[in-house]
């Protein structure tokens, strides 16, 4: 009579699945912690912000010129809001997207929304030289716009759609020039008005 064959006990399927599941959960937890750490770093926060901007601003493919202009508009307005926040509180400008996202329309909205705050800004600095107030106001608005423009260009470049000579590069470049000219014209108008007023008082 043959002796009984000794068998090494094998874990049942449920037990094996449980171990695999536990290992996966542990690995997932470690991954989650790693992701949380990355998200709290400056680079992680910047990446999240860029992703939020894209999700909030764009409804279809970013390769479309119109949506790239929407991104430029959004980032410019967000950064102008940031410049206005210390004196006027958060979200001083309404950054509502409009249907017309051509360079001309985008530039006009950026200019009209930002320069509309001049009178309020000037009233908060009654003891400063009016010319200095006008120049400083335009510097603040221009700085916010340029920061937003650079952020938008960086995102578009990272997505591979900001090709030199391409539609997107041409349109956001044109918008940049129009906004800069708009700020120059706005400042010159204010300075001319101050000069005319001073001449009339003499």
C-alpha positions in Angstrom: 0.0 0.0 0.0 1.4 3.3 -1.1 1.9 6.0 1.6 -0.4 9.0 1.3 1.1 11.8 -0.8 1.9 14.8 1.2 0.6 18.1 -0.3 1.7 21.6 0.6 -1.4 23.5 1.6 -2.3 26.0 -1.2 -4.1 29.2 -0.4 -7.6 29.3 -1.8 -8.6 31.8 -4.4 -10.3 34.2 -2.0 -7.2 34.3 0.3 -4.9 34.9 -2.7 -7.1 37.7 -4.0 -7.3 39.2 -0.6 -3.5 39.4 -0.4 -3.2 40.8 -4.0 -5.9 43.4 -3.1 -4.1 44.3 0.1 -0.8 44.8 -1.8 -2.6 46.9 -4.4 -4.2 49.0 -1.8 -0.8 49.6 -0.1 0.8 50.5 -3.4 -2.2 52.8 -4.2 -1.9 54.5 -0.8 1.8 55.0 -1.4 1.1 56.4 -4.8 -1.6 58.7 -3.4 0.8 60.1 -0.9 3.4 60.7 -3.6 0.8 62.5 -5.7 -0.3 64.6 -2.7 3.3 65.5 -2.0 3.8 66.5 -5.7 0.6 68.5 -5.7 1.7 70.6 -2.8 5.0 71.4 -4.3 5.2 74.7 -6.3 5.7 72.8 -9.5 2.7 70.6 -8.7 0.5 73.6 -7.9 1.5 75.3 -11.1 0.7 72.2 -13.1 -2.7 72.0 -11.4 -3.4 75.7 -12.1 -2.5 75.3 -15.8 -4.8 72.2 -16.0 -7.7 74.1 -14.3 -7.2 77.1 -16.7 -7.4 74.7 -19.7 -10.5 72.9 -18.4 -12.3 76.1 -17.5 -11.4 78.0 -20.7 -11.6 75.5 -23.5 -14.5 73.4 -24.6 -12.9 71.7 -27.6 -9.5 71.1 -29.1 -6.8 73.6 -28.0 -5.5 73.6 -31.6 -8.3 75.9 -32.6 -7.2 79.5 -32.8 -10.4 80.7 -31.1 -9.8 78.6 -28.0 -6.2 79.7 -27.8 -7.4 83.2 -27.8 -9.8 82.3 -25.0 -6.9 80.9 -23.0 -4.9 84.1 -23.5 -7.9 86.2 -22.5 -8.4 84.2 -19.4 -4.8 84.2 -18.2 -4.4 87.9 -18.9 -7.6 88.8 -16.9 -6.7 86.4 -14.1 -3.3 88.1 -13.6 -4.8 91.7 -13.9 -7.3 90.6 -11.2 -4.3 89.6 -9.1 -2.7 93.0 -9.6 -6.0 94.7 -8.6 -6.7 92.5 -5.6 -4.7 94.4 -2.9 -6.9 97.5 -3.5 -10.1 96.2 -5.0 -10.4 92.7 -3.6 -10.4 89.4 -5.5 -11.9 89.0 -9.0 -12.2 92.7 -9.7 -12.7 92.0 -13.4 -15.4 89.8 -14.8 -13.6 87.2 -16.9 -16.7 86.0 -18.8 -15.8 84.3 -22.1 -17.4 85.8 -25.2 -18.2 84.3 -28.6 -15.9 86.5 -30.6 -12.3 85.5 -29.7 -10.6 87.2 -32.6 -7.4 89.2 -31.7 -9.2 92.5 -32.0 -12.1 91.4 -29.8 -9.9 89.8 -27.2 -7.7 92.8 -27.0 -10.7 95.1 -26.7 -12.2 93.1 -23.9 -8.9 93.1 -22.0 -8.4 96.8 -22.5 -12.0 97.8 -21.7 -12.2 95.7 -18.5 -8.9 96.7 -17.1 -8.9 100.4 -18.0 -12.4 100.8 -16.5 -10.8 100.8 -13.1 -8.7 103.9 -13.7 -11.1 106.4 -12.0 -11.5 104.2 -9.0 -7.7 103.8 -8.8 -7.1 107.5 -9.1 -9.7 108.3 -6.4 -7.7 106.2 -4.0 -4.5 108.2 -4.6 -5.8 111.8 -4.4 -2.5 113.2 -3.0 -0.3 111.8 -5.7 0.7 113.6 -8.9 -2.0 112.8 -11.5 0.6 112.1 -14.2 2.3 109.6 -11.9 -1.0 108.0 -11.0 -1.8 107.5 -14.7 1.6 106.0 -15.5 1.5 103.7 -12.5 -2.0 102.5 -13.3 -1.0 101.6 -16.8 2.2 99.9 -15.5 0.1 97.7 -13.2 -2.4 96.8 -15.9 0.4 96.1 -18.5 2.3 94.0 -16.0 -0.7 91.8 -15.3 -1.4 91.4 -19.0 2.2 90.5 -19.8 2.3 87.9 -17.0 -1.0 86.4 -18.3 0.3 86.4 -21.9 3.5 84.6 -20.9 1.6 82.0 -19.0 -0.8 81.4 -21.9 2.1 81.2 -24.4 4.0 78.7 -22.1 0.9 76.4 -21.9 0.3 76.5 -25.7 4.0 75.9 -26.4 3.9 72.9 -24.0 1.0 71.5 -25.9 2.9 71.9 -29.2 0.5 74.3 -30.8 2.5 77.5 -30.7 4.5 76.9 -33.9 6.3 80.0 -35.2 4.3 81.3 -38.2 1.3 79.2 -37.3 -2.2 80.5 -36.8 -2.1 80.4 -33.0 1.2 82.2 -32.7 0.1 84.8 -35.2 -3.2 85.5 -33.4 -1.9 85.7 -29.9 1.1 87.8 -31.1 -1.3 90.2 -32.8 -3.4 90.4 -29.6 -0.3 91.2 -27.6 0.6 94.1 -29.9 -3.0 95.4 -29.9 -3.2 95.4 -26.1 0.2 97.1 -25.7 -0.8 99.8 -28.2 -4.1 100.2 -26.4 -2.4 100.8 -23.1 0.0 103.3 -24.8 -3.0 105.1 -26.3 -4.9 105.1 -23.0 -2.0 106.6 -21.2 -1.4 109.3 -23.9 -5.0 110.3 -23.7 -4.8 110.7 -20.0 -1.6 112.7 -20.2 -3.0 115.0 -23.0 -6.1 115.6 -20.9 -4.0 116.6 -17.8 -1.8 118.9 -20.0 -4.9 120.6 -21.5 -6.4 121.0 -18.1 -3.2 122.6 -16.8 -3.0 125.0 -19.7 -6.6 126.0 -19.2 -5.9 126.8 -15.6 -3.1 129.2 -16.4 
